[in-house]
């Protein structure tokens, strides 16, 4: 028995995926969009292999190659390891990564096919491709894979982001683009029944109408949210009533305290949204960047009239 070769090592795969992701963002910063897409798609494939290798190295190798299977078990064969291609990686991820559905698979397959056409043929596959056509789809897939391994974008590119403000801005942008794909996936899933077939407009509208009866305190019992305050909001994916949670930032007295009942005060309380959960389409957005993608990031200000709480006097008896 011996150590796994680098081709199958989860540490080596993750390290290389991270390196390529940072090269991709550096290319974007320089305006080199072709290089950005190339490095990013290479990183995506390596990250997928990392996720599979964490489960077992044999999931990364070509099953038709017996020597590679032996290498995956730590047995030296003195031959080069043959790993599966990108399409097979993404097919396997459908079974091991939560949320990596048919839409995510199709997006990743298209990215890999275009990369292969760019590298292995005379076809200029990247010409005319706008960032809007592929960037959000790729980074959404990256986040799904990372989350399945207990990591996030901060772990993946955080080291580079800490060095350059531009990369910090990229990080925020990528989270928003990923969240837009998350919303699109939830919308697509909501439009289907349990059998996977498209639901009728009437069925969808009936579900939306039924959701209008929910109040925030009822929804808060159905979700796992630790936020201090909750409100109902319309879901950006399915248009059903859902719940938005937030935490208090600060409070201050309003100006017209003299017009209040003696012994009472009016305060203006400002809350920052933190988390959005829809129980109808299972959309879950967390943090300012994701909430911004759904148009839910604005601060919420509420007025509250309450009895004044006086501090007890000490030492006056």
N, C-alpha and C positions, 0 to 999 in steps of 0.2 A: 504494500500500500504506500501511497505517496500523496503529496499535496496536489490539489487540482491545478491544471494548467490555467494560465491567465484567461484563455478564451472562455472558461467556464466559471471563473472566480467571481463571486458576487461583488467583492470589493473592487476588483479590477474593472468590472463592467460598470459599476456605479461611478467610479472615479473617471472613467473615460466619457461616460454620458454627461457628467458634470462639466468636464473640460470642453466638450463640444457645445454644450448649451451656452457656456460663457463666450466661446468663440462666435456663436450665432448672434448673441446680443451685441457683441462688439462690432460685428459686421453690420448689424442694423444701425448702430450708432454712426457708422461711417457712410450710411446710405447705400450699402452694397446688398440689395435685397435678394439677389440670386444666391450670394454666399450665405446670407441669413437663412434662407429656406433650406439650403443644402446641409449646413451644419446642424440646423434644428431637427431635420428629419433623421439625420444620422444619430443624433442624441436620443430621439424618441425610440428608435429601434433598440439601441443599447440599453436604454432604461427598461424597455419591455423585457429584454433578456435578463436584466438584473432581477426584476420581479419574479420571473420564472425560476432563476437559479436559486433564489432564496428558499423556494419550496423544495426543489431538488435539481441539481445540475443536469440530470438526464432530460429535463424539459427543454433544455436549450440545444441539445444535439439532434442531428439527423438520425431518426430511429432505424434507417436502412443501413447505417454504417456501424457495424458491430464494434470496431475498434474505438469509435467515438463514445459508444455506450460504456465500454470498459473504462475509458478515460474519465467519464462522468462518475464512475464508481471509485475513482482513485487508483485505478490499476494502469500502470504504464504500458503503452504499446509501441512507443518510439515512433509514432506516426502523428501527422497533423490532425487536429480535431476539426470535424465538419459540423458546423452549427446550422440550425434551420434558418430559412430566409425570413424576411420581414413579414410577409403575409402569414406564414405559419405562426410567427410570434403573436401577431394580433388575433389570430383565430384562437390561440390558447388563452390569451388574456381575457377573452369573453367568458371563460369558465372560472377565472381566478380573481378578477378585479371587479369589485362592486361598482355598478353603474357603467361598465364598459359594454354598452349594448350594441345593437346592429348599426346605429347611427355613428357611434364612435369608431367601430370597426371599419365601416365604409370610408370614413374620413381618413383614417390612418392608412388604409390600403391605397387610396387615391394618392396620398402624399408619397408613399413608398414607390408606387408605380411611376409617378412623375419624376421622382429622384432617379430611379433606374434609367428612365428614358433620357434624362439629362446626362447621366454618367456614361451610359453604354451605347448611345446611338448619336446620330447627327442631328436629332431633333432638339430644337431649342425649347425645352419643355417649360422653362420658367419665364419665357418672354410673355409679357402682357398679363402676368398674374399679379393682381393687387393683393395687398396684405389682408384686406377684408375677406378675401376668398379662402384663405387658408390659416392665417395666424391664430385666430381664436379656436379653431378646431384642433390644431396641433397642441396648443398649450392646455386646452381642456383635457385632452387625452393624457398629457404629461401629469397634470394634477391628479387625475383619477388613479394613475399608476402609483404616483408618489404616496397618495393617501392610503392605498392598499398596503403599503410597506411602513406606514407610520411616519411618513415624512411629508413636507410641503415645499412650496417654491422657495421659502426662506432657507430651508436646508439645502436645496438644490443649487441655487445661485446666490445665496446670502453672502458668501465670502466675497464674491466679486462685487455684489451690490453695496457692501459696506465700504468699498474702496472708491466708488464713483457715484455721485449723485444721479447721473444719467441712468445708471443701472437700477437705482432705487425707483426711479420713475418708470423704468421698464417693468419692474416687478409689480407695481400698482396697475399698470396698463394690462399686463398679462392676466392678472387676476380678474380684471373687469371683462376682458375678452373671453376668458374661460367661463365666467358666470353667464355671459350672454349665450354660450353654447349650452350651459346647464338649463337655462330657461327654455331654450329651443327644444331640448330633449324632453323636458317635462311637458311642454305643450304637445309634442308629438305623441307621448305616451298617454296623455289625457284624452286624446282623440281616438283612442283604441279601446275596445272592450277586453274582457279577460281572455277572449279567444284570439286577440291580436288583430281583429278586423275593425275597420273604420266604423265608428259609432255615428248614428244619425244626428243631424243638427238639433232635433227635438230632444233627444236623450241628453245631449250636452247642455242645452239651455235649461232643461228641467233640473239637472244637477246644480247648475249655477244658481237657479232660483231657490232651490232648497237650502243652499249654503247661506243665503242671506239671513236666515233665521238665527244663525249662530251669533252669540255675543262673545266678547273677549274672554270673560271668565269661564265660559263653557269650553272655548277652544283651548284655553290655558291648561285645562285638566287633561286634554288629549295629547299634549305635546310635552317634550322634556326640555323646558327652558328655565334657565336660572336668572333671567332678567328681572329687574325690580318692578317694571311697569310694562303693561301690554295694551295694545290697541288692535282693532280689526282694520284690515286693508284688503283691497282687491288684488288678487294674485296676478302678476305680470305674465304668467304662463297660461293659466286656465281661466282667469277672470272669475274665479270663485272667491268667497270671503275667506280670508286667512288671517293669521295672527302675526303682528310685528311686536318684538320685544325691545326694550331699551333700558338704559340706566340713567339716573339723575346726574347731571353735570354740576349744576349750581342753582341756587334760588336767591331772590332778592325781593324786598318789600316794594310794592307799587307806590306811586306818588300820592294817591288820594286816600290816605289812611284816616283822615278826619271825618270822612263821610260814612265810615263803617260803624256798626254797633259797638258801643264801648266794651272793651275786653276782647275784641276780635281784631285780626289783622289779615290783610290780603297779600299773598306772595305770588310772584311769577316764577314758575319752576321750568327749567330748561332740561330736556332729555335728549340724549343721543341714541338713535337706533343702533341696535347691536345684531339682532338676529330676526330672520323672517322664516316662517314655517307654514306651508300649505298642506293640510291633511287630505286635500282632494286630489292633487297631482304629485304629492311628495316632493315638491320643490323646497329646498333648504338653502338659504343664503345667509352667510355669516361674515361680519366685518364690513367696514366702510366701502371697500372696493367692490365687493360682491353686491352689496345693497345699492350702490351707485348704478350698477348695471341694470337693476330693476327699477330705478327711479324712486328708491325708498330711503335715501341717505339723509334727507333733510332733518334738521333739528326740530323737535316738537316742543312748543311752549304752551303751558297750561296755567290758568289762574286758579288759586285755591284760597278760600276764606276759612280761617280756622281760629279757634280760641287761643289767645295768647298764653303761652306757658311761661310763668314767672319762675325765676330761680329763687329758691328759699333763702331767707336772710339768716346769716350766721353771726353769733356773738352779740345779738341785740336783746337778749332776754335778761 
